[in-house]
């Protein structure tokens, strides 16, 4: 019996699946998601996706439709925060578009970081808030008080949270002038991060010192006064070591004073009297009030 051979079956076509995101695009998505989620009010979900041929789009998702005016305000608020990183943004009532690096936005970020560095040279406000213990009772556990003070100072500084949103994100550009701006931004961010860390260290040290002083004599006002005076001495000593005790941090243009860490400042405070050492304030002790308020505030 003759059997007709079977026809050759064509191979099954496999439809192409979604193209995986490039690593740099995925990292950018995570950063934009963090920023927009911080800006969005509670109960609002933020979606981020790629827009071919390049860029990202951001949209909001809520259980109840949002009025056009409210969404317009929210998208523009997100655009302002995302643009502070250096990206060009376009917003309307329907979505937010995040495009490439913008020289104008990067220049603005440089100015903001430089302004932040100048403000971070003043430790007076941090010291004042730290000795107040965030309204906690000084007989509470010291670790809880220090943690509360540290969190409050971190929120006040604002930069730690914003810089943390960029963790793991490597910024680059194929254009040389943008690459130079990005390098300047990254360098300034490192300086701002270090300065914020120094404020947080000082806040923890002073909060714990107030608790220790209060444990000795049960006088909160005296403990706060003594610790605050000692903190001013640390800052004043660092200025004298650098030969600029009367200089204002906001003057002098871009040539700032060399950075001195908290440990160096405490060492400076211990050898300030022409090389004659005095006790370093491990637990802060009362000091002789020979510095007026102008010197203590630098």
N, C-alpha and C positions, 0 to 999 in steps of 0.2 A: 504494500500500500504506500502510495506516495503522499508525503506530508509537506505542505508548503512551509518553508522556513519562516520563523517569526521575524517580524520587522524589528530593527534595532530601536530600542526605546531611548529617546533623547534624555540626557541627564536632567534631573530636576534643578530648576533655577533657584538659587538661594538669594533672597533679597538682602541687600546690604543693611546691616543694623546701624544703630546710632554711632556716629563717630565719637570716640572718646575725647574728652577735653584735654587740651594741652596742659601740662603741669602748671605753667604760669597763669593760664586762664582759670584753672581750678583754684589756685591760691588767691587770685584776685576776687573770685566769687566769694570765698570764705571771708576775706577782709570786708568786702562790701556788705555781706550778710551781717557781720558783727556790728558794723557801724549803723546800718539802717535798723537793726533790731534794737539797738540802744536808743535810737531816736523815737521809734514807734511807741505809741502808748500801749498799755496793757490790753491784752485781748486781740491784738492785731498781729497776724502772721505776715511775714515778709518773704516773698519769693524772688529768686535771682536766677536768671538764665542767660545763655549766650545769644547774641544777636549777630548773625552773619552779615558781612564778612569780618566784623570785629566789633568788640564792645559788649556791654552787658545791659540788660533791661531789668528793672526792679518794679515789682508790683505788690500791692497789699491785698490781703484776703481777710475779710471780716464776716462774722455770722450775719450781720445786718448791713445792707448796702450803705456806703458812706456818701454823704452829700458831696457834690462836685467841689464846692468851696473848701470843705474840710480836707478832701483828698489833695487838692491843689496845694494847700498850706503844708500838709504832711510831706508831699513829694519835694517841695522846695526846701523844707527843713532838712530832709535827707540829702538833697543836692548840696546844700551848704556844707554839711558835715563831710560828705564824700569829697567835695572839691578841696577841703582843707588838707587832704592827703596829697593832692596834686593832679587829680584827674579832671578833665573837662566834662561837665554834666549838663544835661538838658532835661528840664522837667515840665510836665503839664498836669492836667487833672486825671490822666489815665495811667501814666507810668513815668519812671525815671530812667533816662539813658545815661550810662557811664561809658565814656569814650576813652581816648588815649590820654597820655600825659600832656599837660598844658604848661608852657613856660610861665605864663602869668600866675597860674595856681601854685606852681612850685616856688616862684619868687615870693608869693604871699606866705607860703609855709615857712620859708627861710626867715621872713620878718617876724612871724609869730614865734618861732623858736628862739630867735635872738631876744625878742622882748621877754619871753618866758625866762630865759637865762638871767637877764638883768633883774627881774623880780625875785628870782630864787636866791640872789645874793643876800637878801634881807631875811634873817631868821627870827626877827622879833615877833612877828605875827604867829609863827609856828610855836615859838616858846610860850607865848601868852596863852594860846589855846591848849597846849600840852599840859601846863600846870593846872588848868581848870578841870582836868580829868573827865571831860565830857559830862559833867554833872554827876558822876558816880561818887559814891561814898568811899573815902580813902581806906576804910577798914574792910572793904570787899577784897576778894582775892586779887593780888597784884597782877597776875597773868591776865585776868579778865579785863582789868582796867587798862593795862598796856595795849591789849588787843583792840579795845574800843577806841582808844586814843589814836592808835595807828590807822585804823579804818577811817576815822573822821578826818585826819590830816590827809590821808590819801585821796579821799573824795574832794577835799578842798583844793588840793594841788591840781586835780583834773588830768594832768599829763600822764600819770602812770596808767590810768585806764585807757586813754587814747593810744598810747604807745603799745600797750599789751594787745590791742586789736591788730597790730601789724606783725605780731610774732610769727616767724616762719615764712614771711613773705619777702622774697628777694626781688628788689626793684631794679630794672634795667631798661635801656632804650637803645635803639639803633642809631639815634641822632646824638652826635657828640656833645652839643650844647645842653641837651636834656640830661645826658649821662653825667655831665659835670654838676648840673643842678641837683640831681639825685644824690650824687656823692656828698655834696655840701649838706643836703637835708639829713642824710643818714648820720653824718658826723655830728651835726648839731643835736640830733635826737639822742645820740649816745651821751652827750654832755648834759642834756636836760634830764635824761634818765638817772645819771649819776648824781646830779644835784637834788633831784627828788628823793633818791635813796638816802642822801645825807640828811634831808629834812625828816624823813621817817625815822632814821636812827636817833636823831636828836629828840624827836617826840617820845620815842620809847624810853630813852635814857631819863628824860626829865619826868615823865609820868611815874616811872619806878622810883626815882629819887624822892618825889613828893610823898609817895607811900612810905618809904623808909624813914623820912624825916618825921612824918606824922606818927609813925609807930614809936618814935623816941619820946616826943613831948605832947602828943595828942592836940596839937595846935595847927589846924589846917592853914590858916592865914599866914602864920609864920613860916610853915613849910613851903608854901607857894612863893612867898617873898624871897626866902633864902635861895631856893632853886632857881628862880628867875634871875636873881642877881648873878649867880654863878654862870648861868648860860650866857649872859651878856659879856662876862669876862672872857669866856672861851672865844666868842666872836671878835671881841676887841683885840685879844691877843693875836689872832690870825692876821688882823689888819696891821698891827704894829710890826710883826715879823716881816711883812711884805713892804713895810715903809709907806703905808698909805692909810694911816689911822683916820685921817680926816676926810678922805676922798669919798665922794658919793658914788654908789654903784652905777647910777644912770648917766654919769658924765664920763667923757674920755673916749667917745666913739666906739669903734669896734674892737679896739685893743683892750680887752678886759684883763683883770688881774689874774695871775696864775691860780689854778684851783688848789685849794687846801682842804683835805678831808677832815672829818670830825676827829679822827684819832690824832692827826697832826695838830689840830687846833687845841686839843687837850694837852698834848705835849708842850705846845707853845705856851699855854697858860701856866704850866708848871715851871718854866724857866724864864718867865718874862722879866723878872727883877734882876737884869744884868747878869744873868747866868747863875744866880743864887736859886737853887731849887726849892720848891715848896711842895706840900703834899698834893698829889694829883687827886681830884675829887672823884674817887671811886663811888662813894656815897656822898652826895653833895653836902658841903658844910657851909655854915654862914661865913661871909666874907666881910672885910673891912670896907665900908662904903666910901672909898676914895675916888670912885668914878662917878662923874655926873651923868645925867640921863643923856646928854648929847653925845658923850663918848661911848656910853654903853650901846647906843643905837647906831654907832659907827658914823 
